[in-house]
Structure formats: C-alpha cells, structure tokens
Amino acid sequence: MEGQVKFFITENAWGLIREPETNREFHVHISDVAGRIALERNSWVQFDLASRKGKGTSAINVFPIDCPPKYLLRGTVIRFVEEKGFGFIKYKNGGHIHSVFFHIKDFLLVDGVEPVVPVVGAEVSFFLGQKFNQQIAAQIWIEQWPAEPTIEEAFLQAPELPVEVPETVAESKSVLSPATRNLTLLEIRQRRKQEML
C-alpha cells in the first residue's frame, strides 16, 4: 500500500500513516520503518499491514518513496510574502481551480541547500499535505521560472517617472530688447554708461 505520513513523533518513535484512497489511518512504530529512520510529516511511504495487540491494524515494512504520480500536482505561485515566508499556489484539479497555502519551509532542499526564494508566476510541482489539520502544499519544487519581460513589456510596466518642469526665469535686459533694437552697438553702450551714472 501507499500512504502519507500524517505525523511522526521522534521522541516517542511512533506516528500515523494515512492511506489517501480510504482516508484510513494506521499506527507506525520506528521499529517497522526501514533503517529505523524517523519519518517526516507529509512524506510518502509504501507499507504492509499487520494486526497488533492493543493497536489494531498497524503499518509494517515501511519504506519512504517519492510521491506517486497520481497525487503530484502542478500550479503557479500567485502570491508570496517574502518577509513572512508564505504564499499561495493556484492549481487545477478535477476540472476546478483551487488555491493552496505554502510556506518556504515546504520547498524541497537539494543537497541540504536552502531553496531559492519563489516568485509570483513560477510554475511548481507539489502534492497536498496537512499541517495543523489544514491543507497545505508540500515538497514544492520549482519547475519553471516566469519568463523575463521583453524591453517593450518592461517599459509598459515601469512606473511613470516624475517630470521636472523648470521654473520660469525672469527676463534679463538684453541688447535685443524692444527699446534698443533699432540702435547701433555704439549707441547702446553709451546709453548703458549713462544709466550706470
């Protein structure tokens, strides 16, 4: 069977696995997990079932696996608040358009390196998970970054810059003023000298 880890308490070495087809939940103990490794919330596992005294039906022979293709979804980041590290992904499923919450911590790490900060318009793959009984996007992977806008698109999207209009300058006395326009240069000089006296 295939299922998704609902939670796993490392200190107590047990958790629950949810089988998505029936929504049944099965107890799992770390002794029944391959390599006795703690399971991560929302990760996918393959398992068998066995009856246990006092525990009902439990998951045994538990092996971590990749998300089965039928549960893998693809969507587009429609909002991301970088300061708070969360956003929303829009995706289509069953002919309907949905929106799901995500947190930056739900992006997959590659070789232990922090994920790149997502941007609006990025196409992502993910599967649905749970956190505090709320549906979230889990194990998110950026499939394609949004295309860079052309120069024309960037120009049209750019905010309009303020235009500085120069102040009007007071008119200065000029040799070409109407009063001196018909005078010779020598006559203009003589008039200026007399004005200065």
PyMOL commands that place a pseudoatom at each C-alpha (Angstrom):
pseudoatom trace, name=CA, resn=MET, resi=1, chain=A, elem=C, hetatm=0, pos=[0.000, 0.000, 0.000]
pseudoatom trace, name=CA, resn=GLU, resi=2, chain=A, elem=C, hetatm=0, pos=[0.979, 3.647, -0.382]
pseudoatom trace, name=CA, resn=GLY, resi=3, chain=A, elem=C, hetatm=0, pos=[0.285, 6.337, 2.164]
pseudoatom trace, name=CA, resn=GLN, resi=4, chain=A, elem=C, hetatm=0, pos=[1.265, 9.712, 3.528]
pseudoatom trace, name=CA, resn=VAL, resi=5, chain=A, elem=C, hetatm=0, pos=[2.769, 10.334, 6.951]
pseudoatom trace, name=CA, resn=LYS, resi=6, chain=A, elem=C, hetatm=0, pos=[0.248, 12.361, 8.951]
pseudoatom trace, name=CA, resn=PHE, resi=7, chain=A, elem=C, hetatm=0, pos=[2.732, 12.932, 11.770]
pseudoatom trace, name=CA, resn=PHE, resi=8, chain=A, elem=C, hetatm=0, pos=[5.663, 11.217, 13.428]
pseudoatom trace, name=CA, resn=ILE, resi=9, chain=A, elem=C, hetatm=0, pos=[6.817, 11.926, 16.996]
pseudoatom trace, name=CA, resn=THR, resi=10, chain=A, elem=C, hetatm=0, pos=[10.547, 11.217, 17.016]
pseudoatom trace, name=CA, resn=GLU, resi=11, chain=A, elem=C, hetatm=0, pos=[10.841, 11.216, 20.836]
pseudoatom trace, name=CA, resn=ASN, resi=12, chain=A, elem=C, hetatm=0, pos=[8.132, 8.552, 21.155]
pseudoatom trace, name=CA, resn=ALA, resi=13, chain=A, elem=C, hetatm=0, pos=[9.196, 6.717, 17.966]
pseudoatom trace, name=CA, resn=TRP, resi=14, chain=A, elem=C, hetatm=0, pos=[5.698, 6.423, 16.512]
pseudoatom trace, name=CA, resn=GLY, resi=15, chain=A, elem=C, hetatm=0, pos=[3.259, 8.186, 14.228]
pseudoatom trace, name=CA, resn=LEU, resi=16, chain=A, elem=C, hetatm=0, pos=[0.316, 7.780, 11.885]
pseudoatom trace, name=CA, resn=ILE, resi=17, chain=A, elem=C, hetatm=0, pos=[0.173, 6.989, 8.169]
pseudoatom trace, name=CA, resn=ARG, resi=18, chain=A, elem=C, hetatm=0, pos=[-2.918, 7.966, 6.177]
pseudoatom trace, name=CA, resn=GLU, resi=19, chain=A, elem=C, hetatm=0, pos=[-3.990, 5.863, 3.191]
pseudoatom trace, name=CA, resn=PRO, resi=20, chain=A, elem=C, hetatm=0, pos=[-5.377, 8.504, 0.754]
pseudoatom trace, name=CA, resn=GLU, resi=21, chain=A, elem=C, hetatm=0, pos=[-7.875, 6.296, -1.093]
pseudoatom trace, name=CA, resn=THR, resi=22, chain=A, elem=C, hetatm=0, pos=[-9.853, 5.373, 2.032]
pseudoatom trace, name=CA, resn=ASN, resi=23, chain=A, elem=C, hetatm=0, pos=[-8.608, 8.030, 4.493]
pseudoatom trace, name=CA, resn=ARG, resi=24, chain=A, elem=C, hetatm=0, pos=[-7.877, 5.231, 6.974]
pseudoatom trace, name=CA, resn=GLU, resi=25, chain=A, elem=C, hetatm=0, pos=[-5.029, 5.876, 9.395]
pseudoatom trace, name=CA, resn=PHE, resi=26, chain=A, elem=C, hetatm=0, pos=[-2.547, 3.286, 10.608]
pseudoatom trace, name=CA, resn=HIS, resi=27, chain=A, elem=C, hetatm=0, pos=[-0.185, 3.358, 13.568]
pseudoatom trace, name=CA, resn=VAL, resi=28, chain=A, elem=C, hetatm=0, pos=[3.518, 3.063, 12.717]
pseudoatom trace, name=CA, resn=HIS, resi=29, chain=A, elem=C, hetatm=0, pos=[6.456, 2.427, 15.050]
pseudoatom trace, name=CA, resn=ILE, resi=30, chain=A, elem=C, hetatm=0, pos=[10.051, 3.243, 14.168]
pseudoatom trace, name=CA, resn=SER, resi=31, chain=A, elem=C, hetatm=0, pos=[10.939, -0.447, 14.541]
pseudoatom trace, name=CA, resn=ASP, resi=32, chain=A, elem=C, hetatm=0, pos=[8.755, -1.095, 11.445]
pseudoatom trace, name=CA, resn=VAL, resi=33, chain=A, elem=C, hetatm=0, pos=[10.479, 1.579, 9.323]
pseudoatom trace, name=CA, resn=ALA, resi=34, chain=A, elem=C, hetatm=0, pos=[13.361, 0.599, 7.017]
pseudoatom trace, name=CA, resn=GLY, resi=35, chain=A, elem=C, hetatm=0, pos=[16.638, 1.768, 8.564]
pseudoatom trace, name=CA, resn=ARG, resi=36, chain=A, elem=C, hetatm=0, pos=[14.721, 2.803, 11.712]
pseudoatom trace, name=CA, resn=ILE, resi=37, chain=A, elem=C, hetatm=0, pos=[14.699, 6.417, 10.481]
pseudoatom trace, name=CA, resn=ALA, resi=38, chain=A, elem=C, hetatm=0, pos=[12.221, 8.998, 11.720]
pseudoatom trace, name=CA, resn=LEU, resi=39, chain=A, elem=C, hetatm=0, pos=[9.570, 9.743, 9.123]
pseudoatom trace, name=CA, resn=GLU, resi=40, chain=A, elem=C, hetatm=0, pos=[8.806, 13.299, 8.024]
pseudoatom trace, name=CA, resn=ARG, resi=41, chain=A, elem=C, hetatm=0, pos=[5.313, 14.765, 8.099]
pseudoatom trace, name=CA, resn=ASN, resi=42, chain=A, elem=C, hetatm=0, pos=[3.602, 14.612, 4.662]
pseudoatom trace, name=CA, resn=SER, resi=43, chain=A, elem=C, hetatm=0, pos=[6.256, 12.301, 3.162]
pseudoatom trace, name=CA, resn=TRP, resi=44, chain=A, elem=C, hetatm=0, pos=[5.097, 9.269, 1.184]
pseudoatom trace, name=CA, resn=VAL, resi=45, chain=A, elem=C, hetatm=0, pos=[5.714, 5.672, 2.184]
pseudoatom trace, name=CA, resn=GLN, resi=46, chain=A, elem=C, hetatm=0, pos=[4.994, 2.168, 0.973]
pseudoatom trace, name=CA, resn=PHE, resi=47, chain=A, elem=C, hetatm=0, pos=[3.875, -0.282, 3.638]
pseudoatom trace, name=CA, resn=ASP, resi=48, chain=A, elem=C, hetatm=0, pos=[2.145, -3.543, 4.510]
pseudoatom trace, name=CA, resn=LEU, resi=49, chain=A, elem=C, hetatm=0, pos=[-0.476, -4.085, 7.200]
pseudoatom trace, name=CA, resn=ALA, resi=50, chain=A, elem=C, hetatm=0, pos=[-0.398, -6.356, 10.233]
pseudoatom trace, name=CA, resn=SER, resi=51, chain=A, elem=C, hetatm=0, pos=[-2.631, -6.801, 13.276]
pseudoatom trace, name=CA, resn=ARG, resi=52, chain=A, elem=C, hetatm=0, pos=[-1.064, -5.790, 16.583]
pseudoatom trace, name=CA, resn=LYS, resi=53, chain=A, elem=C, hetatm=0, pos=[-2.414, -6.434, 20.040]
pseudoatom trace, name=CA, resn=GLY, resi=54, chain=A, elem=C, hetatm=0, pos=[-3.865, -3.292, 21.521]
pseudoatom trace, name=CA, resn=LYS, resi=55, chain=A, elem=C, hetatm=0, pos=[-3.016, -1.203, 18.457]
pseudoatom trace, name=CA, resn=GLY, resi=56, chain=A, elem=C, hetatm=0, pos=[-5.358, -2.636, 15.857]
pseudoatom trace, name=CA, resn=THR, resi=57, chain=A, elem=C, hetatm=0, pos=[-4.003, -2.716, 12.333]
pseudoatom trace, name=CA, resn=SER, resi=58, chain=A, elem=C, hetatm=0, pos=[-0.501, -1.228, 12.072]
pseudoatom trace, name=CA, resn=ALA, resi=59, chain=A, elem=C, hetatm=0, pos=[1.809, -0.342, 9.222]
pseudoatom trace, name=CA, resn=ILE, resi=60, chain=A, elem=C, hetatm=0, pos=[4.871, -2.602, 8.885]
pseudoatom trace, name=CA, resn=ASN, resi=61, chain=A, elem=C, hetatm=0, pos=[7.701, -2.908, 6.337]
pseudoatom trace, name=CA, resn=VAL, resi=62, chain=A, elem=C, hetatm=0, pos=[7.559, 0.866, 5.867]
pseudoatom trace, name=CA, resn=PHE, resi=63, chain=A, elem=C, hetatm=0, pos=[9.785, 2.319, 3.125]
pseudoatom trace, name=CA, resn=PRO, resi=64, chain=A, elem=C, hetatm=0, pos=[9.979, 6.022, 2.142]
pseudoatom trace, name=CA, resn=ILE, resi=65, chain=A, elem=C, hetatm=0, pos=[9.071, 6.591, -1.534]
pseudoatom trace, name=CA, resn=ASP, resi=66, chain=A, elem=C, hetatm=0, pos=[8.610, 9.527, -3.901]
pseudoatom trace, name=CA, resn=CYS, resi=67, chain=A, elem=C, hetatm=0, pos=[5.137, 10.947, -4.281]
pseudoatom trace, name=CA, resn=PRO, resi=68, chain=A, elem=C, hetatm=0, pos=[3.082, 8.644, -6.554]
pseudoatom trace, name=CA, resn=PRO, resi=69, chain=A, elem=C, hetatm=0, pos=[2.482, 10.432, -9.896]
pseudoatom trace, name=CA, resn=LYS, resi=70, chain=A, elem=C, hetatm=0, pos=[-1.307, 10.416, -9.469]
pseudoatom trace, name=CA, resn=TYR, resi=71, chain=A, elem=C, hetatm=0, pos=[-1.002, 12.670, -6.391]
pseudoatom trace, name=CA, resn=LEU, resi=72, chain=A, elem=C, hetatm=0, pos=[1.559, 15.043, -7.912]
pseudoatom trace, name=CA, resn=LEU, resi=73, chain=A, elem=C, hetatm=0, pos=[0.067, 18.415, -8.880]
pseudoatom trace, name=CA, resn=ARG, resi=74, chain=A, elem=C, hetatm=0, pos=[1.330, 21.374, -10.864]
pseudoatom trace, name=CA, resn=GLY, resi=75, chain=A, elem=C, hetatm=0, pos=[0.443, 25.001, -10.248]
pseudoatom trace, name=CA, resn=THR, resi=76, chain=A, elem=C, hetatm=0, pos=[1.569, 28.613, -10.309]
pseudoatom trace, name=CA, resn=VAL, resi=77, chain=A, elem=C, hetatm=0, pos=[2.720, 30.800, -7.421]
pseudoatom trace, name=CA, resn=ILE, resi=78, chain=A, elem=C, hetatm=0, pos=[0.137, 33.608, -7.288]
pseudoatom trace, name=CA, resn=ARG, resi=79, chain=A, elem=C, hetatm=0, pos=[1.344, 35.323, -4.113]
pseudoatom trace, name=CA, resn=PHE, resi=80, chain=A, elem=C, hetatm=0, pos=[4.474, 35.296, -1.963]
pseudoatom trace, name=CA, resn=VAL, resi=81, chain=A, elem=C, hetatm=0, pos=[5.126, 37.428, 1.128]
pseudoatom trace, name=CA, resn=GLU, resi=82, chain=A, elem=C, hetatm=0, pos=[8.904, 37.225, 1.431]
pseudoatom trace, name=CA, resn=GLU, resi=83, chain=A, elem=C, hetatm=0, pos=[9.152, 38.828, 4.908]
pseudoatom trace, name=CA, resn=LYS, resi=84, chain=A, elem=C, hetatm=0, pos=[6.844, 36.170, 6.363]
pseudoatom trace, name=CA, resn=GLY, resi=85, chain=A, elem=C, hetatm=0, pos=[7.911, 33.272, 4.119]
pseudoatom trace, name=CA, resn=PHE, resi=86, chain=A, elem=C, hetatm=0, pos=[4.460, 32.180, 2.934]
pseudoatom trace, name=CA, resn=GLY, resi=87, chain=A, elem=C, hetatm=0, pos=[2.297, 32.389, -0.145]
pseudoatom trace, name=CA, resn=PHE, resi=88, chain=A, elem=C, hetatm=0, pos=[-0.342, 30.694, -2.276]
pseudoatom trace, name=CA, resn=ILE, resi=89, chain=A, elem=C, hetatm=0, pos=[-0.312, 28.384, -5.288]
pseudoatom trace, name=CA, resn=LYS, resi=90, chain=A, elem=C, hetatm=0, pos=[-3.137, 28.230, -7.830]
pseudoatom trace, name=CA, resn=TYR, resi=91, chain=A, elem=C, hetatm=0, pos=[-3.694, 24.817, -9.416]
pseudoatom trace, name=CA, resn=LYS, resi=92, chain=A, elem=C, hetatm=0, pos=[-6.300, 22.897, -11.371]
pseudoatom trace, name=CA, resn=ASN, resi=93, chain=A, elem=C, hetatm=0, pos=[-7.592, 19.547, -10.138]
pseudoatom trace, name=CA, resn=GLY, resi=94, chain=A, elem=C, hetatm=0, pos=[-10.716, 17.662, -11.147]
pseudoatom trace, name=CA, resn=GLY, resi=95, chain=A, elem=C, hetatm=0, pos=[-11.747, 20.429, -13.549]
pseudoatom trace, name=CA, resn=HIS, resi=96, chain=A, elem=C, hetatm=0, pos=[-11.804, 23.016, -10.755]
pseudoatom trace, name=CA, resn=ILE, resi=97, chain=A, elem=C, hetatm=0, pos=[-9.318, 25.771, -9.917]
pseudoatom trace, name=CA, resn=HIS, resi=98, chain=A, elem=C, hetatm=0, pos=[-8.044, 25.731, -6.327]
pseudoatom trace, name=CA, resn=SER, resi=99, chain=A, elem=C, hetatm=0, pos=[-5.674, 27.785, -4.211]
pseudoatom trace, name=CA, resn=VAL, resi=100, chain=A, elem=C, hetatm=0, pos=[-3.458, 26.294, -1.502]
pseudoatom trace, name=CA, resn=PHE, resi=101, chain=A, elem=C, hetatm=0, pos=[-1.219, 27.803, 1.184]
pseudoatom trace, name=CA, resn=PHE, resi=102, chain=A, elem=C, hetatm=0, pos=[2.525, 27.136, 1.282]
pseudoatom trace, name=CA, resn=HIS, resi=103, chain=A, elem=C, hetatm=0, pos=[5.467, 28.070, 3.481]
pseudoatom trace, name=CA, resn=ILE, resi=104, chain=A, elem=C, hetatm=0, pos=[9.052, 28.462, 2.272]
pseudoatom trace, name=CA, resn=LYS, resi=105, chain=A, elem=C, hetatm=0, pos=[9.984, 25.525, 4.571]
pseudoatom trace, name=CA, resn=ASP, resi=106, chain=A, elem=C, hetatm=0, pos=[7.794, 23.270, 2.397]
pseudoatom trace, name=CA, resn=PHE, resi=107, chain=A, elem=C, hetatm=0, pos=[10.124, 23.661, -0.604]
pseudoatom trace, name=CA, resn=LEU, resi=108, chain=A, elem=C, hetatm=0, pos=[12.423, 20.713, -1.222]
pseudoatom trace, name=CA, resn=LEU, resi=109, chain=A, elem=C, hetatm=0, pos=[16.039, 21.064, -0.221]
pseudoatom trace, name=CA, resn=VAL, resi=110, chain=A, elem=C, hetatm=0, pos=[18.579, 19.985, -2.803]
pseudoatom trace, name=CA, resn=ASP, resi=111, chain=A, elem=C, hetatm=0, pos=[21.731, 18.531, -1.229]
pseudoatom trace, name=CA, resn=GLY, resi=112, chain=A, elem=C, hetatm=0, pos=[20.751, 20.228, 2.047]
pseudoatom trace, name=CA, resn=VAL, resi=113, chain=A, elem=C, hetatm=0, pos=[20.845, 23.700, 0.465]
pseudoatom trace, name=CA, resn=GLU, resi=114, chain=A, elem=C, hetatm=0, pos=[18.081, 26.172, 1.281]
pseudoatom trace, name=CA, resn=PRO, resi=115, chain=A, elem=C, hetatm=0, pos=[15.554, 26.559, -1.541]
pseudoatom trace, name=CA, resn=VAL, resi=116, chain=A, elem=C, hetatm=0, pos=[15.560, 29.568, -3.822]
pseudoatom trace, name=CA, resn=VAL, resi=117, chain=A, elem=C, hetatm=0, pos=[13.019, 32.245, -2.943]
pseudoatom trace, name=CA, resn=PRO, resi=118, chain=A, elem=C, hetatm=0, pos=[9.932, 31.687, -5.133]
pseudoatom trace, name=CA, resn=VAL, resi=119, chain=A, elem=C, hetatm=0, pos=[8.456, 34.488, -7.231]
pseudoatom trace, name=CA, resn=VAL, resi=120, chain=A, elem=C, hetatm=0, pos=[4.948, 35.162, -8.466]
pseudoatom trace, name=CA, resn=GLY, resi=121, chain=A, elem=C, hetatm=0, pos=[4.429, 33.399, -11.783]
pseudoatom trace, name=CA, resn=ALA, resi=122, chain=A, elem=C, hetatm=0, pos=[6.824, 30.499, -11.077]
pseudoatom trace, name=CA, resn=GLU, resi=123, chain=A, elem=C, hetatm=0, pos=[5.418, 27.098, -12.064]
pseudoatom trace, name=CA, resn=VAL, resi=124, chain=A, elem=C, hetatm=0, pos=[5.781, 24.488, -9.339]
pseudoatom trace, name=CA, resn=SER, resi=125, chain=A, elem=C, hetatm=0, pos=[5.075, 20.818, -8.734]
pseudoatom trace, name=CA, resn=PHE, resi=126, chain=A, elem=C, hetatm=0, pos=[3.858, 19.685, -5.307]
pseudoatom trace, name=CA, resn=PHE, resi=127, chain=A, elem=C, hetatm=0, pos=[1.433, 17.412, -3.537]
pseudoatom trace, name=CA, resn=LEU, resi=128, chain=A, elem=C, hetatm=0, pos=[-1.182, 18.186, -0.926]
pseudoatom trace, name=CA, resn=GLY, resi=129, chain=A, elem=C, hetatm=0, pos=[-0.293, 17.684, 2.703]
pseudoatom trace, name=CA, resn=GLN, resi=130, chain=A, elem=C, hetatm=0, pos=[-1.604, 18.619, 6.133]
pseudoatom trace, name=CA, resn=LYS, resi=131, chain=A, elem=C, hetatm=0, pos=[-0.373, 20.937, 8.863]
pseudoatom trace, name=CA, resn=PHE, resi=132, chain=A, elem=C, hetatm=0, pos=[-2.471, 21.644, 11.950]
pseudoatom trace, name=CA, resn=ASN, resi=133, chain=A, elem=C, hetatm=0, pos=[-5.357, 19.895, 10.149]
pseudoatom trace, name=CA, resn=GLN, resi=134, chain=A, elem=C, hetatm=0, pos=[-5.207, 22.449, 7.328]
pseudoatom trace, name=CA, resn=GLN, resi=135, chain=A, elem=C, hetatm=0, pos=[-4.397, 21.541, 3.738]
pseudoatom trace, name=CA, resn=ILE, resi=136, chain=A, elem=C, hetatm=0, pos=[-1.029, 22.849, 2.515]
pseudoatom trace, name=CA, resn=ALA, resi=137, chain=A, elem=C, hetatm=0, pos=[1.283, 22.396, -0.463]
pseudoatom trace, name=CA, resn=ALA, resi=138, chain=A, elem=C, hetatm=0, pos=[4.123, 20.027, 0.460]
pseudoatom trace, name=CA, resn=GLN, resi=139, chain=A, elem=C, hetatm=0, pos=[7.503, 19.156, -1.062]
pseudoatom trace, name=CA, resn=ILE, resi=140, chain=A, elem=C, hetatm=0, pos=[7.306, 22.001, -3.557]
pseudoatom trace, name=CA, resn=TRP, resi=141, chain=A, elem=C, hetatm=0, pos=[9.699, 22.067, -6.480]
pseudoatom trace, name=CA, resn=ILE, resi=142, chain=A, elem=C, hetatm=0, pos=[10.136, 24.951, -8.938]
pseudoatom trace, name=CA, resn=GLU, resi=143, chain=A, elem=C, hetatm=0, pos=[9.617, 23.553, -12.441]
pseudoatom trace, name=CA, resn=GLN, resi=144, chain=A, elem=C, hetatm=0, pos=[9.887, 26.801, -14.408]
pseudoatom trace, name=CA, resn=TRP, resi=145, chain=A, elem=C, hetatm=0, pos=[10.650, 30.407, -13.593]
pseudoatom trace, name=CA, resn=PRO, resi=146, chain=A, elem=C, hetatm=0, pos=[8.439, 33.083, -15.173]
pseudoatom trace, name=CA, resn=ALA, resi=147, chain=A, elem=C, hetatm=0, pos=[9.725, 34.430, -18.498]
pseudoatom trace, name=CA, resn=GLU, resi=148, chain=A, elem=C, hetatm=0, pos=[11.652, 37.691, -18.375]
pseudoatom trace, name=CA, resn=PRO, resi=149, chain=A, elem=C, hetatm=0, pos=[9.599, 40.528, -19.880]
pseudoatom trace, name=CA, resn=THR, resi=150, chain=A, elem=C, hetatm=0, pos=[10.701, 41.966, -23.221]
pseudoatom trace, name=CA, resn=ILE, resi=151, chain=A, elem=C, hetatm=0, pos=[12.039, 45.536, -23.271]
pseudoatom trace, name=CA, resn=GLU, resi=152, chain=A, elem=C, hetatm=0, pos=[8.680, 46.748, -24.530]
pseudoatom trace, name=CA, resn=GLU, resi=153, chain=A, elem=C, hetatm=0, pos=[6.768, 44.906, -21.758]
pseudoatom trace, name=CA, resn=ALA, resi=154, chain=A, elem=C, hetatm=0, pos=[9.171, 46.199, -19.111]
pseudoatom trace, name=CA, resn=PHE, resi=155, chain=A, elem=C, hetatm=0, pos=[8.747, 49.739, -20.459]
pseudoatom trace, name=CA, resn=LEU, resi=156, chain=A, elem=C, hetatm=0, pos=[4.943, 49.468, -20.345]
pseudoatom trace, name=CA, resn=GLN, resi=157, chain=A, elem=C, hetatm=0, pos=[5.024, 48.021, -16.800]
pseudoatom trace, name=CA, resn=ALA, resi=158, chain=A, elem=C, hetatm=0, pos=[7.518, 50.555, -15.451]
pseudoatom trace, name=CA, resn=PRO, resi=159, chain=A, elem=C, hetatm=0, pos=[6.105, 53.263, -13.206]
pseudoatom trace, name=CA, resn=GLU, resi=160, chain=A, elem=C, hetatm=0, pos=[5.885, 56.695, -14.772]
pseudoatom trace, name=CA, resn=LEU, resi=161, chain=A, elem=C, hetatm=0, pos=[8.796, 58.883, -13.744]
pseudoatom trace, name=CA, resn=PRO, resi=162, chain=A, elem=C, hetatm=0, pos=[8.080, 62.387, -12.470]
pseudoatom trace, name=CA, resn=VAL, resi=163, chain=A, elem=C, hetatm=0, pos=[8.756, 65.138, -14.987]
pseudoatom trace, name=CA, resn=GLU, resi=164, chain=A, elem=C, hetatm=0, pos=[10.612, 68.162, -13.664]
pseudoatom trace, name=CA, resn=VAL, resi=165, chain=A, elem=C, hetatm=0, pos=[9.345, 71.381, -15.206]
pseudoatom trace, name=CA, resn=PRO, resi=166, chain=A, elem=C, hetatm=0, pos=[11.936, 74.150, -14.917]
pseudoatom trace, name=CA, resn=GLU, resi=167, chain=A, elem=C, hetatm=0, pos=[10.907, 77.326, -13.129]
pseudoatom trace, name=CA, resn=THR, resi=168, chain=A, elem=C, hetatm=0, pos=[10.322, 80.381, -15.285]
pseudoatom trace, name=CA, resn=VAL, resi=169, chain=A, elem=C, hetatm=0, pos=[13.330, 82.679, -15.332]
pseudoatom trace, name=CA, resn=ALA, resi=170, chain=A, elem=C, hetatm=0, pos=[12.871, 86.427, -15.021]
pseudoatom trace, name=CA, resn=GLU, resi=171, chain=A, elem=C, hetatm=0, pos=[13.564, 88.195, -18.279]
pseudoatom trace, name=CA, resn=SER, resi=172, chain=A, elem=C, hetatm=0, pos=[17.005, 89.799, -18.294]
pseudoatom trace, name=CA, resn=LYS, resi=173, chain=A, elem=C, hetatm=0, pos=[17.912, 93.014, -20.049]
pseudoatom trace, name=CA, resn=SER, resi=174, chain=A, elem=C, hetatm=0, pos=[19.151, 92.168, -23.458]
pseudoatom trace, name=CA, resn=VAL, resi=175, chain=A, elem=C, hetatm=0, pos=[20.728, 94.170, -26.252]
pseudoatom trace, name=CA, resn=LEU, resi=176, chain=A, elem=C, hetatm=0, pos=[17.834, 92.920, -28.310]
pseudoatom trace, name=CA, resn=SER, resi=177, chain=A, elem=C, hetatm=0, pos=[15.123, 94.417, -26.132]
pseudoatom trace, name=CA, resn=PRO, resi=178, chain=A, elem=C, hetatm=0, pos=[12.482, 96.429, -27.986]
pseudoatom trace, name=CA, resn=ALA, resi=179, chain=A, elem=C, hetatm=0, pos=[13.908, 99.734, -26.706]
pseudoatom trace, name=CA, resn=THR, resi=180, chain=A, elem=C, hetatm=0, pos=[17.365, 99.087, -28.181]
pseudoatom trace, name=CA, resn=ARG, resi=181, chain=A, elem=C, hetatm=0, pos=[16.529, 97.011, -31.188]
pseudoatom trace, name=CA, resn=ASN, resi=182, chain=A, elem=C, hetatm=0, pos=[16.967, 99.854, -33.727]
pseudoatom trace, name=CA, resn=LEU, resi=183, chain=A, elem=C, hetatm=0, pos=[20.148, 101.298, -32.184]
pseudoatom trace, name=CA, resn=THR, resi=184, chain=A, elem=C, hetatm=0, pos=[23.739, 100.622, -33.156]
pseudoatom trace, name=CA, resn=LEU, resi=185, chain=A, elem=C, hetatm=0, pos=[26.036, 98.849, -30.758]
pseudoatom trace, name=CA, resn=LEU, resi=186, chain=A, elem=C, hetatm=0, pos=[27.916, 102.088, -30.031]
pseudoatom trace, name=CA, resn=GLU, resi=187, chain=A, elem=C, hetatm=0, pos=[24.666, 103.890, -29.146]
pseudoatom trace, name=CA, resn=ILE, resi=188, chain=A, elem=C, hetatm=0, pos=[23.639, 101.014, -26.821]
pseudoatom trace, name=CA, resn=ARG, resi=189, chain=A, elem=C, hetatm=0, pos=[26.980, 101.225, -24.977]
pseudoatom trace, name=CA, resn=GLN, resi=190, chain=A, elem=C, hetatm=0, pos=[26.623, 104.936, -24.479]
pseudoatom trace, name=CA, resn=ARG, resi=191, chain=A, elem=C, hetatm=0, pos=[23.115, 104.526, -23.042]
pseudoatom trace, name=CA, resn=ARG, resi=192, chain=A, elem=C, hetatm=0, pos=[24.292, 101.855, -20.607]
pseudoatom trace, name=CA, resn=LYS, resi=193, chain=A, elem=C, hetatm=0, pos=[27.094, 104.089, -19.396]
pseudoatom trace, name=CA, resn=GLN, resi=194, chain=A, elem=C, hetatm=0, pos=[24.648, 106.883, -18.729]
pseudoatom trace, name=CA, resn=GLU, resi=195, chain=A, elem=C, hetatm=0, pos=[22.316, 104.507, -16.813]
pseudoatom trace, name=CA, resn=MET, resi=196, chain=A, elem=C, hetatm=0, pos=[25.182, 103.468, -14.585]
pseudoatom trace, name=CA, resn=LEU, resi=197, chain=A, elem=C, hetatm=0, pos=[25.935, 107.083, -13.603]
for i in range(1, 197): cmd.bond("trace and resi %d" % i, "trace and resi %d" % (i + 1))
show_as sticks, trace
zoom trace
